[in-house]
Structures are given as C-alpha cells and as structure tokens.
Amino acid sequence: NEQQDMMNHINVDDNLKKIPAFKATVDLFLKKEIIHYPMAAQEELEQIPSFLEDGLKDHWHDTFHRRIIQHNIRIVATYYKQIQLGRLAQLLQLDPERLELEISSMVSGGAVY
C-alpha cells in the first residue's frame, strides 16, 4: 500500500518529533487499529496555517475524514472475510451511504478487493 509506505518513510524522519500532533497522527495510521473520528489531534492539525490558506480548511477536514475511513476499511478487511454493510457502518460510526461510497471508490482504485 502506497499510503502505508509513505507513512513508514515519514515516521523515521527526525523532524516529525518536532510536531507532536503530526507524530501522534502518523503513529495512529501505522497501527492496525480502527481510528476514531475525529482524531485526538485533529483540531490542532486543522489549525496549522498552511492548512488554512486559500480556504483549504474544508478540503483538509474532508481529506482527513476520508483517509481515516479508508484506513479503517483496510483494517477491518484484515479481520473479516465477510461483513454486512450495516455492521461495518456501525463499527466505523458512519452512515451506510457514505461507507458504500468510500468502499466503491476503494474497490475501483484497487485498494481493497
């Protein structure tokens, strides 16, 4: 997975320790656990000036949410061979329509099968 590879490369960068919210976020994405939304450091991350430039706050908020959903789907896929959409939506605290949209996107992109 390209995202996982990128996270592993970022995790070994010494500069990451200078920004604890980033370090905590990378650590969350490297664990094989469901990430609850919103993340603990999310508000702090979304207040970083470069994320606020040119009205990008909504874009980054949506991107964080999508990446968390995608991570969670990949994690659940490692534990379940089959799961009903309603149960998965319940586990991930999402409405089934949003979950179905994300799963369809991931299947189309080859991220899950």
ROKOL-986573 format. One record per residue: residue number from 1; residue in three letters; x, y, z of N, C-alpha, C in turn. Coordinates in Angstrom, 3 decimals, padded with zeros to 6 digits. Example, Ala and Ser with C-alpha at 12.3 -4.5 7.8 and 13.67 -1.06 7.14 Angstrom:
<rs>
<r nr="1" rest="Ala" n_c1="013.190" n_c2="-005.690" n_c3="007.800" ca_c1="012.300" ca_c2="-004.500" ca_c3="007.800" c_c1="013.200" c_c2="-003.300" c_c3="007.800"/>
<r nr="2" rest="Ser" n_c1="012.850" n_c2="-002.250" n_c3="007.080" ca_c1="013.670" ca_c2="-001.060" ca_c3="007.140" c_c1="012.900" c_c2="000.030" c_c3="007.870"/>
</rs>
This chain:
<rs>
<r nr="1" rest="Asn" n_c1="000.841" n_c2="-001.176" n_c3="000.000" ca_c1="000.000" ca_c2="000.000" ca_c3="000.000" c_c1="000.891" c_c2="001.246" c_c3="000.000"/>
<r nr="2" rest="Glu" n_c1="000.670" n_c2="002.117" n_c3="-000.940" ca_c1="001.490" ca_c2="003.322" ca_c3="-001.086" c_c1="001.385" c_c2="004.244" c_c3="000.121"/>
<r nr="3" rest="Gln" n_c1="000.176" n_c2="004.391" n_c3="000.655" ca_c1="-000.007" ca_c2="005.264" ca_c3="001.817" c_c1="000.764" c_c2="004.736" c_c3="003.016"/>
<r nr="4" rest="Gln" n_c1="000.726" n_c2="003.439" n_c3="003.227" ca_c1="001.437" ca_c2="002.826" ca_c3="004.348" c_c1="002.947" c_c2="003.006" c_c3="004.178"/>
<r nr="5" rest="Asp" n_c1="003.438" n_c2="002.826" n_c3="002.960" ca_c1="004.864" ca_c2="003.036" ca_c3="002.686" c_c1="005.274" c_c2="004.472" c_c3="002.979"/>
<r nr="6" rest="Met" n_c1="004.429" n_c2="005.413" n_c3="002.545" ca_c1="004.722" ca_c2="006.830" ca_c3="002.788" c_c1="004.750" c_c2="007.115" c_c3="004.291"/>
<r nr="7" rest="Met" n_c1="003.805" n_c2="006.566" n_c3="005.031" ca_c1="003.757" ca_c2="006.775" ca_c3="006.481" c_c1="005.006" c_c2="006.204" c_c3="007.155"/>
<r nr="8" rest="Asn" n_c1="005.463" n_c2="005.053" n_c3="006.704" ca_c1="006.679" ca_c2="004.459" ca_c3="007.274" c_c1="007.898" c_c2="005.336" c_c3="007.003"/>
<r nr="9" rest="His" n_c1="007.976" n_c2="005.917" n_c3="005.808" ca_c1="009.092" ca_c2="006.817" ca_c3="005.489" c_c1="009.022" c_c2="008.084" c_c3="006.333"/>
<r nr="10" rest="Ile" n_c1="007.849" n_c2="008.630" n_c3="006.485" ca_c1="007.675" ca_c2="009.842" ca_c3="007.297" c_c1="008.021" c_c2="009.567" c_c3="008.753"/>
<r nr="11" rest="Asn" n_c1="007.642" n_c2="008.391" n_c3="009.233" ca_c1="007.831" ca_c2="008.042" ca_c3="010.642" c_c1="009.294" c_c2="008.020" c_c3="011.067"/>
<r nr="12" rest="Val" n_c1="010.194" n_c2="007.752" n_c3="010.159" ca_c1="011.613" ca_c2="007.694" ca_c3="010.522" c_c1="012.306" c_c2="009.049" c_c3="010.394"/>
<r nr="13" rest="Asp" n_c1="011.591" n_c2="010.055" n_c3="009.917" ca_c1="012.160" ca_c2="011.404" ca_c3="009.793" c_c1="012.241" c_c2="012.048" c_c3="011.177"/>
<r nr="14" rest="Asp" n_c1="013.425" n_c2="012.481" n_c3="011.573" ca_c1="013.624" ca_c2="013.090" ca_c3="012.897" c_c1="012.830" c_c2="014.377" c_c3="013.082"/>
<r nr="15" rest="Asn" n_c1="012.519" n_c2="015.069" n_c3="011.999" ca_c1="011.757" ca_c2="016.314" ca_c3="012.089" c_c1="010.323" c_c2="016.086" c_c3="012.583"/>
<r nr="16" rest="Leu" n_c1="009.833" n_c2="014.880" n_c3="012.424" ca_c1="008.463" ca_c2="014.566" ca_c3="012.847" c_c1="008.279" c_c2="014.774" c_c3="014.348"/>
<r nr="17" rest="Lys" n_c1="009.322" n_c2="014.534" n_c3="015.117" ca_c1="009.255" ca_c2="014.679" ca_c3="016.571" c_c1="009.052" c_c2="016.137" c_c3="017.000"/>
<r nr="18" rest="Lys" n_c1="009.365" n_c2="017.068" n_c3="016.103" ca_c1="009.219" ca_c2="018.485" ca_c3="016.420" c_c1="007.756" c_c2="018.926" c_c3="016.458"/>
<r nr="19" rest="Ile" n_c1="006.884" n_c2="018.138" n_c3="015.835" ca_c1="005.463" ca_c2="018.477" ca_c3="015.798" c_c1="004.684" c_c2="017.285" c_c3="016.364"/>
<r nr="20" rest="Pro" n_c1="004.434" n_c2="017.291" n_c3="017.673" ca_c1="003.799" ca_c2="016.144" ca_c3="018.326" c_c1="002.458" c_c2="015.720" c_c3="017.721"/>
<r nr="21" rest="Ala" n_c1="001.672" n_c2="016.667" n_c3="017.240" ca_c1="000.372" ca_c2="016.306" ca_c3="016.640" c_c1="000.569" c_c2="015.477" c_c3="015.377"/>
<r nr="22" rest="Phe" n_c1="001.581" n_c2="015.826" n_c3="014.575" ca_c1="001.881" ca_c2="015.037" ca_c3="013.381" c_c1="002.368" c_c2="013.646" c_c3="013.766"/>
<r nr="23" rest="Lys" n_c1="003.257" n_c2="013.592" n_c3="014.747" ca_c1="003.800" ca_c2="012.299" ca_c3="015.197" c_c1="002.676" c_c2="011.395" c_c3="015.692"/>
<r nr="24" rest="Ala" n_c1="001.769" n_c2="011.951" n_c3="016.488" ca_c1="000.642" ca_c2="011.165" ca_c3="017.018" c_c1="-000.248" c_c2="010.661" c_c3="015.885"/>
<r nr="25" rest="Thr" n_c1="-000.443" n_c2="011.486" n_c3="014.871" ca_c1="-001.286" ca_c2="011.094" ca_c3="013.737" c_c1="-000.631" c_c2="009.990" c_c3="012.921"/>
<r nr="26" rest="Val" n_c1="000.646" n_c2="010.127" n_c3="012.642" ca_c1="001.360" ca_c2="009.086" ca_c3="011.893" c_c1="001.334" c_c2="007.779" c_c3="012.683"/>
<r nr="27" rest="Asp" n_c1="001.548" n_c2="007.849" n_c3="013.981" ca_c1="001.506" ca_c2="006.648" ca_c3="014.824" c_c1="000.138" c_c2="005.972" c_c3="014.744"/>
<r nr="28" rest="Leu" n_c1="-000.923" n_c2="006.757" n_c3="014.741" ca_c1="-002.272" ca_c2="006.191" ca_c3="014.623" c_c1="-002.439" c_c2="005.435" c_c3="013.312"/>
<r nr="29" rest="Phe" n_c1="-001.988" n_c2="006.043" n_c3="012.222" ca_c1="-002.157" ca_c2="005.413" ca_c3="010.913" c_c1="-001.266" c_c2="004.193" c_c3="010.724"/>
<r nr="30" rest="Leu" n_c1="-000.203" n_c2="004.067" n_c3="011.511" ca_c1="000.666" ca_c2="002.901" ca_c3="011.402" c_c1="000.173" c_c2="001.718" c_c3="012.234"/>
<r nr="31" rest="Lys" n_c1="-000.738" n_c2="001.977" n_c3="013.156" ca_c1="-001.293" ca_c2="000.886" ca_c3="013.969" c_c1="-002.359" c_c2="000.137" c_c3="013.185"/>
<r nr="32" rest="Lys" n_c1="-002.499" n_c2="-001.110" n_c3="013.483" ca_c1="-003.523" ca_c2="-001.948" ca_c3="012.855" c_c1="-004.801" c_c2="-001.904" c_c3="013.696"/>
<r nr="33" rest="Glu" n_c1="-005.254" n_c2="-000.676" n_c3="013.957" ca_c1="-006.438" ca_c2="-000.450" ca_c3="014.787" c_c1="-007.337" c_c2="000.574" c_c3="014.123"/>
<r nr="34" rest="Ile" n_c1="-008.621" n_c2="000.480" n_c3="014.423" ca_c1="-009.580" ca_c2="001.465" ca_c3="013.928" c_c1="-009.282" c_c2="002.808" c_c3="014.582"/>
<r nr="35" rest="Ile" n_c1="-009.279" n_c2="003.845" n_c3="013.771" ca_c1="-009.067" ca_c2="005.206" ca_c3="014.255" c_c1="-010.424" c_c2="005.859" c_c3="014.441"/>
<r nr="36" rest="His" n_c1="-010.664" n_c2="006.382" n_c3="015.618" ca_c1="-011.933" ca_c2="007.054" ca_c3="015.870" c_c1="-011.889" c_c2="008.459" c_c3="015.277"/>
<r nr="37" rest="Tyr" n_c1="-013.042" n_c2="008.874" n_c3="014.778" ca_c1="-013.142" ca_c2="010.198" ca_c3="014.158" c_c1="-014.032" c_c2="011.076" c_c3="015.002"/>
<r nr="38" rest="Pro" n_c1="-013.626" n_c2="012.293" n_c3="015.273" ca_c1="-012.372" ca_c2="012.934" ca_c3="014.895" c_c1="-011.207" c_c2="012.432" c_c3="015.743"/>
<r nr="39" rest="Met" n_c1="-010.007" n_c2="012.527" n_c3="015.184" ca_c1="-008.799" ca_c2="012.109" ca_c3="015.893" c_c1="-008.527" c_c2="013.068" c_c3="017.046"/>
<r nr="40" rest="Ala" n_c1="-007.759" n_c2="012.615" n_c3="018.010" ca_c1="-007.441" ca_c2="013.439" ca_c3="019.174" c_c1="-006.724" c_c2="014.726" c_c3="018.777"/>
<r nr="41" rest="Ala" n_c1="-005.814" n_c2="014.635" n_c3="017.832" ca_c1="-005.023" ca_c2="015.808" ca_c3="017.437" c_c1="-005.602" c_c2="016.531" c_c3="016.224"/>
<r nr="42" rest="Gln" n_c1="-006.777" n_c2="016.139" n_c3="015.783" ca_c1="-007.306" ca_c2="016.683" ca_c3="014.538" c_c1="-007.533" c_c2="018.192" c_c3="014.583"/>
<r nr="43" rest="Glu" n_c1="-008.103" n_c2="018.676" n_c3="015.655" ca_c1="-008.361" ca_c2="020.113" ca_c3="015.746" c_c1="-007.050" c_c2="020.902" c_c3="015.659"/>
<r nr="44" rest="Glu" n_c1="-006.037" n_c2="020.400" n_c3="016.343" ca_c1="-004.727" ca_c2="021.065" ca_c3="016.297" c_c1="-004.144" c_c2="021.031" c_c3="014.886"/>
<r nr="45" rest="Leu" n_c1="-004.257" n_c2="019.883" n_c3="014.214" ca_c1="-003.745" ca_c2="019.768" ca_c3="012.852" c_c1="-004.464" c_c2="020.720" c_c3="011.902"/>
<r nr="46" rest="Glu" n_c1="-005.762" n_c2="020.827" n_c3="012.064" ca_c1="-006.540" ca_c2="021.664" ca_c3="011.156" c_c1="-006.337" c_c2="023.156" c_c3="011.397"/>
<r nr="47" rest="Gln" n_c1="-005.622" n_c2="023.518" n_c3="012.456" ca_c1="-005.339" ca_c2="024.921" ca_c3="012.730" c_c1="-003.953" c_c2="025.347" c_c3="012.247"/>
<r nr="48" rest="Ile" n_c1="-003.209" n_c2="024.434" n_c3="011.649" ca_c1="-001.892" ca_c2="024.762" ca_c3="011.115" c_c1="-002.079" c_c2="025.737" c_c3="009.949"/>
<r nr="49" rest="Pro" n_c1="-001.351" n_c2="026.848" n_c3="009.980" ca_c1="-001.575" ca_c2="027.907" ca_c3="008.986" c_c1="-001.600" c_c2="027.446" c_c3="007.523"/>
<r nr="50" rest="Ser" n_c1="-000.741" n_c2="026.532" n_c3="007.146" ca_c1="-000.725" ca_c2="026.103" ca_c3="005.742" c_c1="-001.999" c_c2="025.350" c_c3="005.360"/>
<r nr="51" rest="Phe" n_c1="-002.700" n_c2="024.775" n_c3="006.339" ca_c1="-003.961" ca_c2="024.093" ca_c3="006.063" c_c1="-005.119" c_c2="025.078" c_c3="005.948"/>
<r nr="52" rest="Leu" n_c1="-004.895" n_c2="026.301" n_c3="006.372" ca_c1="-005.958" ca_c2="027.312" ca_c3="006.357" c_c1="-005.848" c_c2="028.256" c_c3="005.158"/>
<r nr="53" rest="Glu" n_c1="-004.740" n_c2="028.198" n_c3="004.446" ca_c1="-004.524" ca_c2="029.103" ca_c3="003.314" c_c1="-005.538" c_c2="028.864" c_c3="002.209"/>
<r nr="54" rest="Asp" n_c1="-005.924" n_c2="029.952" n_c3="001.556" ca_c1="-006.802" ca_c2="029.903" ca_c3="000.382" c_c1="-008.079" c_c2="029.104" c_c3="000.608"/>
<r nr="55" rest="Gly" n_c1="-008.620" n_c2="029.154" n_c3="001.805" ca_c1="-009.876" ca_c2="028.452" ca_c3="002.083" c_c1="-009.774" c_c2="026.942" c_c3="002.020"/>
<r nr="56" rest="Leu" n_c1="-008.615" n_c2="026.391" n_c3="002.374" ca_c1="-008.398" ca_c2="024.940" ca_c3="002.293" c_c1="-008.863" c_c2="024.176" c_c3="003.532"/>
<r nr="57" rest="Lys" n_c1="-009.396" n_c2="024.871" n_c3="004.525" ca_c1="-009.778" ca_c2="024.198" ca_c3="005.770" c_c1="-010.778" c_c2="023.068" c_c3="005.512"/>
<r nr="58" rest="Asp" n_c1="-011.821" n_c2="023.327" n_c3="004.733" ca_c1="-012.817" ca_c2="022.294" ca_c3="004.447" c_c1="-012.216" c_c2="021.131" c_c3="003.660"/>
<r nr="59" rest="His" n_c1="-011.326" n_c2="021.470" n_c3="002.726" ca_c1="-010.661" ca_c2="020.421" ca_c3="001.947" c_c1="-009.874" c_c2="019.482" c_c3="002.858"/>
<r nr="60" rest="Trp" n_c1="-009.076" n_c2="020.046" n_c3="003.771" ca_c1="-008.262" ca_c2="019.214" ca_c3="004.659" c_c1="-009.117" c_c2="018.452" c_c3="005.656"/>
<r nr="61" rest="His" n_c1="-010.188" n_c2="019.062" n_c3="006.117" ca_c1="-011.106" ca_c2="018.374" ca_c3="007.029" c_c1="-011.699" c_c2="017.139" c_c3="006.331"/>
<r nr="62" rest="Asp" n_c1="-012.176" n_c2="017.324" n_c3="005.119" ca_c1="-012.742" ca_c2="016.206" ca_c3="004.351" c_c1="-011.679" c_c2="015.161" c_c3="004.028"/>
<r nr="63" rest="Thr" n_c1="-010.460" n_c2="015.618" n_c3="003.711" ca_c1="-009.381" ca_c2="014.683" ca_c3="003.390" c_c1="-009.007" c_c2="013.841" c_c3="004.606"/>
<r nr="64" rest="Phe" n_c1="-008.892" n_c2="014.468" n_c3="005.771" ca_c1="-008.617" ca_c2="013.705" ca_c3="006.993" c_c1="-009.696" c_c2="012.643" c_c3="007.205"/>
<r nr="65" rest="His" n_c1="-010.941" n_c2="013.037" n_c3="007.060" ca_c1="-012.039" ca_c2="012.104" ca_c3="007.294" c_c1="-011.979" c_c2="010.938" c_c3="006.303"/>
<r nr="66" rest="Arg" n_c1="-011.770" n_c2="011.236" n_c3="005.028" ca_c1="-011.683" ca_c2="010.167" ca_c3="004.019" c_c1="-010.526" c_c2="009.217" c_c3="004.314"/>
<r nr="67" rest="Arg" n_c1="-009.376" n_c2="009.750" n_c3="004.676" ca_c1="-008.212" ca_c2="008.897" ca_c3="004.955" c_c1="-008.448" c_c2="008.021" c_c3="006.185"/>
<r nr="68" rest="Ile" n_c1="-009.134" n_c2="008.544" n_c3="007.159" ca_c1="-009.464" ca_c2="007.742" ca_c3="008.343" c_c1="-010.425" c_c2="006.628" c_c3="007.949"/>
<r nr="69" rest="Ile" n_c1="-011.440" n_c2="006.956" n_c3="007.168" ca_c1="-012.393" ca_c2="005.934" ca_c3="006.713" c_c1="-011.671" c_c2="004.863" c_c3="005.917"/>
<r nr="70" rest="Gln" n_c1="-010.808" n_c2="005.267" n_c3="004.986" ca_c1="-010.075" ca_c2="004.307" ca_c3="004.164" c_c1="-009.169" c_c2="003.418" c_c3="005.023"/>
<r nr="71" rest="His" n_c1="-008.486" n_c2="004.023" n_c3="005.967" ca_c1="-007.640" ca_c2="003.245" ca_c3="006.887" c_c1="-008.499" c_c2="002.216" c_c3="007.627"/>
<r nr="72" rest="Asn" n_c1="-009.613" n_c2="002.662" n_c3="008.150" ca_c1="-010.475" ca_c2="001.772" ca_c3="008.923" c_c1="-011.030" c_c2="000.627" c_c3="008.075"/>
<r nr="73" rest="Ile" n_c1="-011.378" n_c2="000.907" n_c3="006.840" ca_c1="-011.864" ca_c2="-000.155" ca_c3="005.948" c_c1="-010.763" c_c2="-001.183" c_c3="005.714"/>
<r nr="74" rest="Arg" n_c1="-009.528" n_c2="-000.714" n_c3="005.471" ca_c1="-008.416" ca_c2="-001.652" ca_c3="005.282" c_c1="-008.172" c_c2="-002.493" c_c3="006.532"/>
<r nr="75" rest="Ile" n_c1="-008.284" n_c2="-001.882" n_c3="007.698" ca_c1="-008.071" ca_c2="-002.618" ca_c3="008.947" c_c1="-009.152" c_c2="-003.681" c_c3="009.129"/>
<r nr="76" rest="Val" n_c1="-010.403" n_c2="-003.301" n_c3="008.937" ca_c1="-011.498" ca_c2="-004.263" ca_c3="009.086" c_c1="-011.345" c_c2="-005.395" c_c3="008.069"/>
<r nr="77" rest="Ala" n_c1="-010.894" n_c2="-005.074" n_c3="006.860" ca_c1="-010.707" ca_c2="-006.091" ca_c3="005.822" c_c1="-009.679" c_c2="-007.139" c_c3="006.225"/>
<r nr="78" rest="Thr" n_c1="-008.742" n_c2="-006.791" n_c3="007.108" ca_c1="-007.760" ca_c2="-007.777" ca_c3="007.551" c_c1="-008.351" c_c2="-008.745" c_c3="008.574"/>
<r nr="79" rest="Tyr" n_c1="-009.435" n_c2="-008.347" n_c3="009.229" ca_c1="-010.034" ca_c2="-009.184" ca_c3="010.267" c_c1="-011.276" c_c2="-009.935" c_c3="009.808"/>
<r nr="80" rest="Tyr" n_c1="-011.947" n_c2="-009.457" n_c3="008.784" ca_c1="-013.193" ca_c2="-010.055" ca_c3="008.324" c_c1="-013.081" c_c2="-010.464" c_c3="006.872"/>
<r nr="81" rest="Lys" n_c1="-013.565" n_c2="-011.660" n_c3="006.563" ca_c1="-013.698" ca_c2="-012.059" ca_c3="005.165" c_c1="-015.025" c_c2="-011.564" c_c3="004.615"/>
<r nr="82" rest="Gln" n_c1="-016.026" n_c2="-011.546" n_c3="005.471" ca_c1="-017.350" ca_c2="-011.040" ca_c3="005.106" c_c1="-017.911" c_c2="-010.253" c_c3="006.279"/>
<r nr="83" rest="Ile" n_c1="-018.568" n_c2="-009.155" n_c3="005.950" ca_c1="-019.247" ca_c2="-008.374" ca_c3="006.973" c_c1="-020.364" c_c2="-007.606" c_c3="006.274"/>
<r nr="84" rest="Gln" n_c1="-021.496" n_c2="-007.533" n_c3="006.922" ca_c1="-022.612" ca_c2="-006.797" ca_c3="006.336" c_c1="-022.329" c_c2="-005.296" c_c3="006.403"/>
<r nr="85" rest="Leu" n_c1="-022.804" n_c2="-004.590" n_c3="005.405" ca_c1="-022.570" ca_c2="-003.157" ca_c3="005.316" c_c1="-023.083" c_c2="-002.432" c_c3="006.561"/>
<r nr="86" rest="Gly" n_c1="-024.244" n_c2="-002.827" n_c3="007.037" ca_c1="-024.813" ca_c2="-002.182" ca_c3="008.219" c_c1="-023.930" c_c2="-002.356" c_c3="009.439"/>
<r nr="87" rest="Arg" n_c1="-023.381" n_c2="-003.540" n_c3="009.622" ca_c1="-022.498" ca_c2="-003.808" ca_c3="010.759" c_c1="-021.188" c_c2="-003.029" c_c3="010.625"/>
<r nr="88" rest="Leu" n_c1="-020.650" n_c2="-002.989" n_c3="009.411" ca_c1="-019.421" ca_c2="-002.245" ca_c3="009.185" c_c1="-019.653" c_c2="-000.751" c_c3="009.433"/>
<r nr="89" rest="Ala" n_c1="-020.772" n_c2="-000.249" n_c3="008.967" ca_c1="-021.107" ca_c2="001.163" ca_c3="009.198" c_c1="-021.202" c_c2="001.446" c_c3="010.693"/>
<r nr="90" rest="Gln" n_c1="-021.771" n_c2="000.502" n_c3="011.423" ca_c1="-021.888" ca_c2="000.654" ca_c3="012.877" c_c1="-020.497" c_c2="000.669" c_c3="013.527"/>
<r nr="91" rest="Leu" n_c1="-019.637" n_c2="-000.247" n_c3="013.127" ca_c1="-018.278" ca_c2="-000.309" ca_c3="013.685" c_c1="-017.502" c_c2="000.983" c_c3="013.420"/>
<r nr="92" rest="Leu" n_c1="-017.691" n_c2="001.540" n_c3="012.227" ca_c1="-016.926" ca_c2="002.720" ca_c3="011.833" c_c1="-017.657" c_c2="004.020" c_c3="012.125"/>
<r nr="93" rest="Gln" n_c1="-018.834" n_c2="003.911" n_c3="012.708" ca_c1="-019.645" ca_c2="005.078" ca_c3="013.081" c_c1="-019.911" c_c2="005.981" c_c3="011.873"/>
<r nr="94" rest="Leu" n_c1="-020.356" n_c2="005.347" n_c3="010.781" ca_c1="-020.678" ca_c2="006.060" ca_c3="009.548" c_c1="-022.082" c_c2="005.706" c_c3="009.105"/>
<r nr="95" rest="Asp" n_c1="-022.666" n_c2="006.564" n_c3="008.288" ca_c1="-023.933" ca_c2="006.168" ca_c3="007.695" c_c1="-023.621" c_c2="005.239" c_c3="006.519"/>
<r nr="96" rest="Pro" n_c1="-024.477" n_c2="004.249" n_c3="006.264" ca_c1="-024.196" ca_c2="003.245" ca_c3="005.227" c_c1="-023.941" c_c2="003.837" c_c3="003.838"/>
<r nr="97" rest="Glu" n_c1="-024.617" n_c2="004.936" n_c3="003.492" ca_c1="-024.427" ca_c2="005.537" ca_c3="002.180" c_c1="-022.998" c_c2="006.065" c_c3="002.014"/>
<r nr="98" rest="Arg" n_c1="-022.497" n_c2="006.734" n_c3="003.035" ca_c1="-021.124" ca_c2="007.262" ca_c3="002.983" c_c1="-020.125" c_c2="006.118" c_c3="002.912"/>
<r nr="99" rest="Leu" n_c1="-020.351" n_c2="005.082" n_c3="003.698" ca_c1="-019.461" ca_c2="003.927" ca_c3="003.706" c_c1="-019.456" c_c2="003.242" c_c3="002.342"/>
<r nr="100" rest="Glu" n_c1="-020.629" n_c2="003.069" n_c3="001.759" ca_c1="-020.722" ca_c2="002.422" ca_c3="000.447" c_c1="-019.964" c_c2="003.234" c_c3="-000.613"/>
<r nr="101" rest="Leu" n_c1="-020.070" n_c2="004.547" n_c3="-000.542" ca_c1="-019.351" ca_c2="005.418" ca_c3="-001.469" c_c1="-017.841" c_c2="005.221" c_c3="-001.337"/>
<r nr="102" rest="Glu" n_c1="-017.346" n_c2="005.174" n_c3="-000.106" ca_c1="-015.905" ca_c2="005.007" ca_c3="000.118" c_c1="-015.426" c_c2="003.619" c_c3="-000.313"/>
<r nr="103" rest="Ile" n_c1="-016.206" n_c2="002.595" n_c3="-000.002" ca_c1="-015.813" ca_c2="001.232" ca_c3="-000.410" c_c1="-015.787" c_c2="001.131" c_c3="-001.927"/>
<r nr="104" rest="Ser" n_c1="-016.795" n_c2="001.683" n_c3="-002.580" ca_c1="-016.829" ca_c2="001.647" ca_c3="-004.059" c_c1="-015.603" c_c2="002.330" c_c3="-004.635"/>
<r nr="105" rest="Ser" n_c1="-015.248" n_c2="003.462" n_c3="-004.091" ca_c1="-014.078" ca_c2="004.203" ca_c3="-004.552" c_c1="-012.805" c_c2="003.382" c_c3="-004.342"/>
<r nr="106" rest="Met" n_c1="-012.695" n_c2="002.734" n_c3="-003.202" ca_c1="-011.505" ca_c2="001.951" ca_c3="-002.904" c_c1="-011.412" c_c2="000.707" c_c3="-003.791"/>
<r nr="107" rest="Val" n_c1="-012.537" n_c2="000.067" n_c3="-004.047" ca_c1="-012.548" ca_c2="-001.113" ca_c3="-004.929" c_c1="-012.176" c_c2="-000.688" c_c3="-006.340"/>
<r nr="108" rest="Ser" n_c1="-012.753" n_c2="000.411" n_c3="-006.818" ca_c1="-012.439" ca_c2="000.910" ca_c3="-008.163" c_c1="-010.968" c_c2="001.265" c_c3="-008.298"/>
<r nr="109" rest="Gly" n_c1="-010.396" n_c2="001.789" n_c3="-007.221" ca_c1="-008.984" ca_c2="002.160" ca_c3="-007.228" c_c1="-008.042" c_c2="001.021" c_c3="-006.933"/>
<r nr="110" rest="Gly" n_c1="-008.563" n_c2="-000.155" n_c3="-006.624" ca_c1="-007.734" ca_c2="-001.322" ca_c3="-006.349" c_c1="-007.174" c_c2="-001.376" c_c3="-004.949"/>
<r nr="111" rest="Ala" n_c1="-007.679" n_c2="-000.542" n_c3="-004.039" ca_c1="-007.153" ca_c2="-000.520" ca_c3="-002.671" c_c1="-007.673" c_c2="-001.692" c_c3="-001.838"/>
<r nr="112" rest="Val" n_c1="-008.872" n_c2="-002.141" n_c3="-002.137" ca_c1="-009.436" ca_c2="-003.338" ca_c3="-001.495" c_c1="-010.131" c_c2="-004.156" c_c3="-002.572"/>
<r nr="113" rest="Tyr" n_c1="-010.317" n_c2="-005.447" n_c3="-002.271" ca_c1="-010.915" ca_c2="-006.338" ca_c3="-003.272" c_c1="-012.185" c_c2="-006.953" c_c3="-002.739"/>
</rs>
